[in-house]
Amino acid sequence: MKNVNRIIFTLIISSFLFSCKKDDDKDAVKPKVSSAIGFVTPKDEFGYPEDDKSGFVAELVGTGKSSTTNEAGKFSFDNLTEGYYLLKISKSGYSTYQTQWTISTAGGNEPFQNSQTSLLKVSSTIIANPVVTITNNSLSIYSDSVISVSADVLNATTVSGYSSYNPEQRGIAIYFDTVNTVSNSKYLNYTNVFPSSLSSIKATWSPSINNFKRDYKLKSSSKVYFKIYGISSSQNYNNYNYNDVNGYTDPDTRLYIRTNLAPNPSEVIEVTIP
């Protein structure tokens, strides 16, 4: 008889627990979901807006979700839960953009909207004769030497005589590092240089050796490696916008990766610091 009572008691407790679990399932709050939209404005390499806004791929990295812009430059995502997303926007021939998207208004009637992003076309600047030399600066009262880094910009717009500011400038981006794997995604530092006048095609950067060693904590006999890319200036007075994007900050290295550089950079050039 005791065994029978024990079995009945066990069944009653099990039935009660099962009933509580069903009630808990009913009361469980389902995660809210929302939609999100964004817009892309393509621009040419000098920052002038382009008409064709279609074909840019917006991707939420790691989620399997992607959306392609329509003729209005709009992309959209549905069924997004609250949280952080890595948004990547790309199209062949244009700069690539990455940023963190925070969906904090999930479940609302209005979709989360990203600010408009302007992606610049990859530069078509052609460079030649990249050179890095160490020269003595006889004009310096400290007899300091300089590093001279230069390249010819073959398709620069040249104008003889006096001219006002040229909004369609071409120049060079000089990346350098203490290892020979230097590139636009791995570097110690970089600088942009444009021809000194509109009648010249040569762009030259000439930092003082002493300043260079001090700024980058280099010793004599240190090796430095340079790589030179062609660039186009999009920061002209009439068309520049702070939303214009020519790259993104890598979340791991914290380096700014410029993605609208001309696709054919120089070979790596090695120089020994005196």
Disulfide bonds with the S-S distance in Angstrom:
none
